[in-house]
Amino acid sequence: MIKKSTLVLFVFISCSAFAQKAVDTKMQLYVTNLMKKMTLEEKIGQLNLPGSGDITTGQSSSSDIGKKIKDGHVGGLFNIKSVAKIKAVQKIAVEESRLKIPLLIGMDVIHGYETTFPIPLGLSCSWDLKLIERSAQIAATEASADGICWTFSPMVDIARDPRWGRIAEGSGEDAYLGGQVAKAMVRGYQGDFSKNTNIMACVKHYALYGAAEAGRDYNTTDMSLQRMYNEYLPPYKAAFDAGAGSAMASFNDVNGIPATGNKWLMTDVLRKQWGFKGFVVTDYTGINEMVEHGMGNLQQVAALALNAGIDMDMVGEGFLLTLKKSLSENKVTLQQIDKACRLILEAKYKLGLFENPYKYCDEKRAASEIFTAKNRQEARAIATQTFVLLKNKDHVLPIKKTGTIALVGPLIDNKNNMPGTWSVAANFEKSVTILQGLKNAVGDQATILTARGCNLIADKKVEDRHTNPHNGGSYVRDNRSDADMLNEAIANANKADVVVAVLGEAAEFNGESSSRSNIEIPQIQKDLLAALLKTGKPVVLVLLTGRPLALTWEQENVPAILNVWFAGSEAGDAIADVLFGDVNPSGKLTTTWPQNVGQVPLYYNHKNTGRPESIGKNFEKFRTNYLDVTNQPLYPFGFGLSYTSFSYGDVKLSSNNLKANETLTASVTITNTGLVAGKETVQLYIRDLVGSSTRPVKELKGFKKIDLLAGESKTVSFSITTDDLKFYNNHLIFDWEAGEFEIMVGPDSKNIKTEKVQWVK
């Protein structure tokens, strides 16, 4: 007998599927009828995405945008800011062009709009998917209130090389966690498109961009298909499975073919294997850059891109200038042009632009929903959950709100650095600096002595390269002598009860075209830190960074290290909340931090060799070792301390022998053994001990973030099925293999409790 609840669920699913099919049919009929009216030039025009010349990330597009829109030669614009400007260009499209087709309006809304949140790498360190989804919802609400209906986010590239500047824009090194974050971001941005607060997500950069050789931006990639499917592609697929409406091609080549012209990637995998129904846009001049890749002239590479499955050309106008000729020469087909045009029009239909072209052009919303007090309050609360406490010897942190505090560093009062890289719409002028945050927190209870201490980098020419601004100027150099600045900082430290040193990177050390070969704190800052330590005063290092840094000396010498990334509009207040203990830090790293750059790439889910390093033993020759450093990280993936402490009991399994259709429950009891309440992220890892292909030493398969009062215990359980054991084997078959597995639970990827289980088919 069928249960009533089951029957109701079946009817609901059936009705929902029927309703969706009806909507899809209506959309397809509408688009088909519209395309019958379109000329070839108008169809190709829908594939053209010029920049607005307003906010640019490079050379601005042509100046005759208005005429091109009127002639039907533009499908959308990007990085244009303000509802008034957007309404003006949309008016040209829907009131002055022949077919009145509305424009897609996109923007790099990466980690917030005017209200900015921590950089994506920081957000991922919260390990809080609801919080991450909420940040995307707020970003979508603000952007949509200002006329934006499409965001070039989330960036889901797996990155294991901290030299690569764009590691700041992703969620770290792990495919499982990256996939969970990707889904949360898509849900937050898109909703169901029914509201004018929903905007379309664009998953980028498809694919493998984060695996650029030498950590150098735009560089080539090369890997096996098995690694690709197991370790790099899953977050993209997760985002598409969550319903992301568009994708962006990456700059790099994949298997020797640039992604922008790679038919295997764009058609065989994306559409045929994964069933993606949205459209694919290039990155900035991605088609034109295939000429430099050596793939042919502009006409040839534009045809290559269309044949591969690219639907929209960002900035380069290769489609606009060459497709008509290529069609006449049988280098592309009308069917391919129609397919691309249809996908762009369908995206506009899904967003509701044909029904109401001004859906996202409500001046009242722009005045009342952007950079609100509520949004800023949420940004502050979210930021506090992303900070990672790396060290806290002798409980230096939290510090007191009384006495004298020496606040030292080149970025203590710099508004433009707080939001971090790719904050093109941020309200920099109202960003809360660290100095402001500390003053807000202490009021007249404490004295704060400030000193710059040094510049970011000693050499001005090198410093200029690191601070070349996207965002209107992120750093101004102090022209005083190094000695004068240092002496001022030491004098203040000697008068203080505690020293808070704010050091690390400026915002533009990170992001696009910001690769670094040296991932240490610049030497002049390290010299300042060493001088502060010599005063004998307790020193707290507040670390600003968008990547893992090599902090071996700092870890050995500095009592307390709090990594705050770039925390967004409310950075200063959020940092003060944690420094003074109003919020207990709970962030956990989503990247492995090396001892030095020579260990890179370093990641937790590596494979063993036939001669693995002998952990815990003296150096052994003829192992996979370095002569000068161990293989171990400075801070492992998943690591993060708290102002309290947690103990883990043994892992308890529901069974040690299972069959294919059975579910395994793994449980562990966690106790807050400290004096204050705290949050702990409990992490589940699995190792397949014997496989038909070599398998990683461990893989993240689940996590839960819990709250514990002082002295409180909670039991956390994970349900594990054979789906959690599946991987792509050497024949790219996705399945699990019977055998013995290790089930591991702990606070990070290194400190784990382990039990074994036998699973048979």
C-alpha positions, 0 to 999 in steps of 0.5 A, a space after each residue: 500500500 502506498 503511504 498517503 505522504 508518499 502519494 502527496 509527494 509524488 503528485 506534487 513532483 508530477 505537478 511541478 514537473 508538468 508546470 515546468 514543462 508548460 513554462 518551457 514550452 511557452 518560452 520556446 514558442 515565444 523565442 521561436 516566433 521572435 527569431 523568425 522575425 530576426 535578420 542574420 545581423 540581429 541574431 549575431 548581435 545577440 551574441 555580442 557583449 561589449 563593456 559599458 565603458 563605465 566600470 572596466 577591467 581593462 580597455 573599454 569597448 567601442 564608444 558607439 554603444 548606443 547606435 549598436 544597441 539601436 541597430 540590434 547589434 548588442 545582446 547585453 552590457 556589463 559593468 555599468 553602474 546605477 539604475 539611471 544609466 542602465 534604464 537609459 540603455 535599456 530604453 534604447 534597446 526596447 523603445 528604439 531598436 527594431 525588435 525591442 529586445 531587452 539587454 542583459 546587464 551583467 556585473 562582477 558582483 563577486 562578494 557583495 555589491 555596495 555592501 561587501 562581504 569577505 572575499 570568497 576564500 574568506 567566506 569559504 572558511 566559515 564552513 557555513 553554507 546558509 551564511 554563504 547563501 545569505 551573502 549571495 542573496 544580499 548581493 543579488 538584492 542590492 545589485 538587482 536594485 541598481 539594475 543588474 540582472 546577471 553576475 559573473 559569479 560564483 568562481 568555483 576554480 579549485 586552486 592549490 597554488 597560492 602564488 596564483 592571485 585569483 585563489 582569493 576568488 574561489 573556495 580553496 583546494 577541495 572539490 567537495 567543499 567547493 561544490 557545496 559552496 558553489 550550490 549555495 552561491 547559485 541558490 543565493 543569487 538566482 532563487 527561482 527568477 520569479 522576483 526582481 531580487 533574483 539575478 542570474 549566476 555565471 559559473 566561472 572559469 570553465 575550466 581548470 583555470 585555477 591549475 595554471 602552471 607556476 601560479 601565473 595568471 592566464 597560463 597553460 594547464 595540463 592534467 590527466 582526465 582522471 584528475 580533472 574529473 575527480 579533483 577539478 570538475 566537480 564544483 562546476 558540475 555542482 553549480 550547474 546541477 543547482 541550476 546556474 543559468 550561464 557559464 564563463 569560459 576560462 582563458 587557459 588551454 585544456 588538453 592543448 585547446 584553449 577553453 574558449 575554442 574547446 568543443 570537448 569541454 563546451 559541448 561534449 562534457 558541459 552539454 552532453 554529459 552534464 545536460 547544461 541548458 544555459 548559455 556560455 559567455 567568453 571571458 574578456 576578449 577570450 576569443 581574440 586571445 586565441 590568436 595569441 594562443 596560435 589558433 588562427 586569425 580572428 575569423 578562424 578563432 571566432 568560428 572555432 569558438 562558435 563551433 565549440 559551443 560558445 554563445 556570447 562574445 565578451 568585448 572582443 566582437 569577433 562574432 560581430 565582425 566575422 560570423 556573417 562571412 564565416 557563414 557565407 564560407 561554410 565555416 559555421 552554420 546558421 543552425 549554430 548561430 540560431 542555437 546561440 541566439 536562442 540561448 541568449 533570448 531564453 535567458 532573458 525570458 527566464 529573467 522576465 525581461 520580455 515581460 518587463 524590460 525595466 524589471 530591474 530598474 526601480 529607482 525606489 529600490 535603488 534608494 532604499 535597498 542598497 548599503 542599508 544598515 541591516 545589510 551592513 549589520 549582516 555583513 559584519 556578523 558574517 565577516 566574524 565567522 570567516 576569521 581563522 585563529 592560527 595561533 594564540 599562545 598563552 591566551 594573548 587573545 582576546 585583548 581587553 578594551 582597557 589600557 593602552 593599545 598600540 595599533 601598528 601597520 601600513 593598512 590600519 586606516 585604509 578604507 579602500 583595502 577593506 573590501 578586497 579585490 574585485 569589489 567594483 561596486 563597493 562603497 569604499 568611502 564608508 568602509 570601516 577601517 581597523 582603526 575605526 573598528 577598534 575606536 568604536 569598540 573601546 570608546 573612551 575606555 582605552 587609549 589607541 596609539 597609531 603608527 604606520 611603522 613601514 610601507 608595504 614594500 621597501 622598493 617603491 617600484 615593486 610596491 607600485 606593481 603590487 598596488 596598481 588599483 582596480 578600485 580607484 586607488 588602494 594604497 598611498 605610500 608614506 614618504 617618511 624615512 623607514 627609520 622614522 616610521 619604525 621608531 614611531 612604532 617602537 615608541 608607541 609599542 613601549 607605551 602600550 599594554 598590547 601591540 596589534 600589528 596589522 600586516 600582510 597584503 594590500 587588496 591588489 596583491 590579490 585577484 586577476 593578474 596578481 600572481 606572486 612568486 614570494 608568498 611571505 610577508 614583505 621583508 620590511 613588514 617582517 622587520 617591523 614585526 621583529 622590532 615590535 617583538 623585541 619590546 617585550 610587549 605581547 604582540 597580536 598579528 592581524 593578517 590581511 591576505 587573499 592567499 595562504 602565506 608562508 609564515 614559518 618565522 611568524 608562527 615560531 615567534 609571534 604569540 598570536 596570529 589572527 587571519 582576517 582575509 579582506 573582510 568587506 565593508 564592515 571589516 574594522 568592526 568585525 575584526 574588533 568584535 573578534 579581537 576583544 572577544 565579543 565573538 569567538 573565532 570559528 573559521 577553518 582554513 580551506 587551503 593548506 598553508 605551506 612552510 615555504 613556497 618550495 612546497 607548492 603545490 601542497 594539498 591535503 588530499 594528495 596520493 601516496 607514492 611507493 616511497 612515502 615520507 616517514 612521518 614522525 621519524 628522522 629523515 630517511 634518504 630515498 623517500 619522497 622528501 625534501 632535504 631542507 624541510 618536511 612535507 608537512 604543512 605549516 597549517 593543514 586544510 581545515 585548521 582553525 583555533 578558538 578562544 575555547 578548546 574542544 576534545 573529540 571522543 573515539 569514532 563509533 561506527 554502526 557497523 564494521 561490515 556493510 553491504 552495498 545498499 546499507 548506510 553507515 553511521 559514524 558518530 563522535 562526541 565533541 566536548 567544549 573543554 574551555 571556559 567560553 562558548 564556541 563553534 566547532 566544525 566537525 569534519 568527515 574524511 574517508 580513505 579508500 585503502 585499495 582501489 583499481 586506481 591510486 586513491 588519495 590519502 583522505 577525502 573530505 566527505 562531510 562537515 557539520 558546524 556546531 555550537 557548544 557552551 562551556 563544558 557542553 558535549 554533543 554527539 555528531 553523526 554522519 550518514 555514509 552510503 556508497 555514493 560517498 565512495 564513488 570516484 572516476 576510475 581510469 576508464 572514467 567510469 563513476 562508481 565505487 569499489 568494494 573493499 576496506 575504508 578508513 572513516 576519519 573524523 576530526 577538527 581538521 585534516 591532520 588531527 583525526 580519529 580513525 576507524 575501519 570498515 569493510 564494504 562489499 557488493 
